[in-house]
Amino acid sequence: MTKNMRILALSALAAGTLVLAACGGSSSSDATSAAPSESPIGGGSASCDQATLEGLAQGAATESGAEWVSFKSVECVDGYALVFGITKTGDIEQTTAFVFQAEGPVWALNQLDAICSDDSDDDIPSQIKDQACALR
């Protein structure tokens, strides 16, 4: 499965999660959020909402071989989203950052190695980049 197909599959899964969340349930009072907007950002039509971005981060964690433990926060700035969650690999729990970029109506996962390198793309808002790279 190609990276784009996986991203689309994760987006579909997250959309389904969002629909289910809208039908009821409760939210965790432990989760904190930087007040994501539910409106499109960055010129694309990707919606910045906790349910969608948390689902994408869960999928990315699982795909990397980690276990998703809990959601911490989400922040969206100029077409980018930063999601923090607690992941577990083996017996080690850690805070993990996931950076997504809006590509039309979907979010695409960015690789932290590329974002945090010395020659990274300057289009990434500094507040997203600085927070994501602080954990590395």
Rosetta blueprint (number, residue, H / E / L):
1 M L
2 T L
3 K H
4 N H
5 M H
6 R H
7 I H
8 L H
9 A H
10 L H
11 S H
12 A H
13 L H
14 A H
15 A H
16 G H
17 T H
18 L H
19 V H
20 L H
21 A H
22 A H
23 C L
24 G L
25 G L
26 S L
27 S L
28 S L
29 S L
30 D L
31 A L
32 T L
33 S L
34 A L
35 A L
36 P L
37 S L
38 E L
39 S L
40 P E
41 I L
42 G L
43 G L
44 G L
45 S L
46 A L
47 S E
48 C L
49 D L
50 Q H
51 A H
52 T H
53 L H
54 E H
55 G H
56 L H
57 A H
58 Q H
59 G H
60 A H
61 A H
62 T H
63 E H
64 S L
65 G L
66 A L
67 E E
68 W E
69 V E
70 S E
71 F E
72 K E
73 S E
74 V E
75 E E
76 C E
77 V E
78 D L
79 G L
80 Y E
81 A E
82 L E
83 V E
84 F E
85 G E
86 I E
87 T E
88 K E
89 T E
90 G L
91 D L
92 I E
93 E E
94 Q E
95 T E
96 T E
97 A E
98 F E
99 V E
100 F E
101 Q E
102 A E
103 E E
104 G L
105 P L
106 V E
107 W E
108 A E
109 L E
110 N E
111 Q L
112 L H
113 D H
114 A H
115 I H
116 C L
117 S L
118 D L
119 D L
120 S L
121 D L
122 D L
123 D L
124 I L
125 P L
126 S H
127 Q H
128 I H
129 K H
130 D H
131 Q H
132 A H
133 C H
134 A H
135 L L
136 R L
